[in-house]
Amino acid sequence: MSLTTDEALTLTGLRRFLLVILQLGMAGTAIELLLLDHVVDATQLIPLSLLGTGLVVVTWNAWARRRGSVVAVQIVMVLFVAGGFAGLYFHYCANAEFQLEIDPALRGANLLWTVLRAKTPPALSPGMLVHLGLVGLAYAYRQPVVSRGGALEENRDES
């Protein structure tokens, strides 16, 4: 199927919009983590490292779309998703440990719901990394193919 000029312009506009959403989300999340002093131990540095790397890689891809930059975006965004799930686990464990210190009798569903409703650390906040990773993968999805010479080529024969 060949893309019309209007379809190609729409796709380009949507990709730029996803880029802006992604960069604002990464910058805002990094600023929030820094303001919350999310640097106490090595595991707390994981999201900040991912966010910094993500900003660099996505900006590189925005300025010089090459095969390497597209692959780098995809790899970093997969790491975002994995890091988000790891963060969910770390937050759950920290909350569960704290809740069990308060009430050692908590078990099963009662423990789960108490942990999920805890304010510090917010149990589901690492899901933001998963969200950003998925937005980044959508941004990088089927970007124009790079020719062997390194110049961008529009792939107009998409099926």
N, C-alpha and C positions, 0 to 999 in steps of 0.2 A: 504494500500500500504506500502510495506516495503522499507526502504531506503537502498541503497547499500553503501558500504564503501566509494566510491568516492562521492556519493551524501551527505553523512553525513559529510565528510571532507570539501566539498564545502560549506555546510550550516554553519559549524563551522567557516570557514574562512570568510564568508560574515558577520556573526554576530560579529566577532572580528573587521573587517573593520568598521562596523557601530559603534562599541564601540569607536574606535579611532576617527572617524569623530565627534561623539557626544561629547567626552571629549575635543577635540581641539576646537570645536565650542563653547562649554560652557565656557571654559577658555578664549578664545579669545574675546568673547562677554563681559564677566565680566571685563576683562582688559580694553577693549575699553570704557565701561561705567564708570569705575573708572577714566580713563584718561580724559573723558569728564566731570568729576565732576557731575555725574548723581545721586546726593545725596541731592538735595536741599530740597525736602519734602518727606513725607511718600510714596506717590505714586511712586516716583522715586526709592524707595528702593525695590519695588516689584520685578523687574527683577533681581536685584542683589541677593535678598534673594532666589528667585527661582533657579538662576544659582548656588549659593553656595550649596543649598540643593541638586540640581541635580548632581553636581559633587560628593558629598558625597555618595548619594544613588547609583549612577551608579558604582562608584569605589567599594563600598561594594558588589554590585551584581557581579562585575567582579572577586572579590577575593573569595567570598563565595556565590555561587549561591544557594539560598534556596528559598522556596516558598515565604517567607516573603520579601526577597529582590526583587524578580521579581514583586510582587504586589506593593511594594514601588516604583519601577521604573515606573510602569504603572500609578500609582496615580500621581506621580510628573510630568510625561510627559503630562498627561491630564491637570494638573495645568499650565504647560508651554503653552499649546494651549489656555487655558482660559485667562491666563495672557497676552499672545500676543494680543488676541482680545481686552482685556481691554486697553492695551497700545495703540493700534490703535485708540481706542475711545478717550483716554486722549490726544494723540498727535493731533488728528483731532480737538478736542475742543480748545486746546491751540492755534493752528494755526488759526482756524476760528476767535477766539476772537481777536487775533493780527491783522489779515487781516481786520476785521470789524472796528477796531480802525483806520486803515489807510484809508480804503474806506468803509464808512457805507452803500453805495449804492449796494455793492456786494450782490447778492442773487443767489439761485439755482445753476445751473451748473457752472456759473462763479466763485462763491464762492468755490465750490467743486474743480475745477481745479486749482484755485489759491492756495488753501490749500494744495493740493497734490503735487504741485511744490515747495512749500516753503522749504527752506533749514534748518531752525531751528524752532522747532524740526522737523527732517525728519519724515514725516507723516507715511511712511510705514516701518520704521526701526523696530518697535516692531514685525513685521512679522517674524523676525529672531527667536523669541521665538516659534512661531507657527511651523516654519521649524524644529527647534531643537526638539520640542515635538513630531513631526511626525517621525523624525529619531529615537528618543528614543522608541517610540511605535513599530517601525519596529524592533529595536534591541531586545525588550522584547517579541515580538510576538512568541508564541509557543516555548518558551525556554524549554529545557528538564524538564519533570515533576519530582517533588520531591516526593520520597516515604514517607510513614508515619514515617519511622525511621529517616528521615532528609537527607539521602544520595541521590545524583543525580541518576536518571534513564533516560536513553535515551528512548524516546517514538518512537519506530520504526514502529508502526502500525498506521501511519497517514493516514487519508482518505481525 
